[in-house]
Amino acid sequence: MGAGCKSDPTRVLVGDISASIEDPLSRATRRRLRAQGVVTGIPCIFSTEKPGPGKAELLPLPDEEFDKGDVGELGVLPEFRIRILPVLGTMPAVFGLAAANHVILELTGYPHEYLASKARDKMYEGIQAQIQGSEERVARARRFDAVGLKVPVTLTDVGYLVEEVYYGRSAISGLTTRLALARWRRPPEDYLDMSVEGQKRVKLEIRELVCMTKEEVAKHEKEVLKGSKTPEDLYDKNVLDTVQRRMEEEKQYAKWR
């Protein structure tokens, strides 16, 4: 992954791509891979070094580049534009050494144990069940029969939203524990699809779901999904902007799903 803006060779690690952190290129790559159903199984070199005061930063694009048109077209991945990226000369060599070492170990069959992939399937299963329960409660609040209601959200969808879209944090509070997913807006009156006899399916796209804590979901469900309020009534501008930005980003990645 990226060696730009990194300076601490002791933070360079080899591990599964799902375990990589503090790396915008890795995050953008993970997100695109998850959109295609690939979550783990790809070894990579990355640095866990965090940015901080006085450290090198990604330089902004000059105004004349914005005048030329959509700057998003400059990069091969969303959120990863072609820009001036400071690189300490020794760091790419450190990354290369780690990569060469990995190749030698793999070719010779020498035993090695790197950072494992994140094993959070139990958490994803709990969130998937929570979405199902929320959708059933909303349906009953509208006097629909919720028995047998189908919600088109898979475990892969849950992991993708929680890890790659919302970075494992609540969009409301930034908390990282007791996470859940909920619709952002009250569904329209015709949100149930019963066009197939004997089947009731919720009309729901994954980008309509937002990551929150379980307590925040309970409040959101009561006041927005089953009540009369809108997100604009309930949250401040920072929260609204964060959610809108995440949803706009997801539109760019949707073509790879």
Secondary structure, DSSP 8 states (H G I E B T S, - for coil): ---TT---GGGEEEEEGGG--S-HHHHHHHHHHHHTT--S--EEEEE-----TTS-------HHHHHTS-GGGGSSBTTB--------THHHHHHHHHHHHHHHHHHHT-----B-----HHHHHHHHHHHHHHHHHHHHHTT---TTEE----HHHHHIIIIIISTTS-TTT---SSEEEEESS---TT-EE--STT-EEE---GGGEEEEEHHHHHHHIIIIISSS--HHHHS-HHHHHHHHHHHHHHHHHGGG-
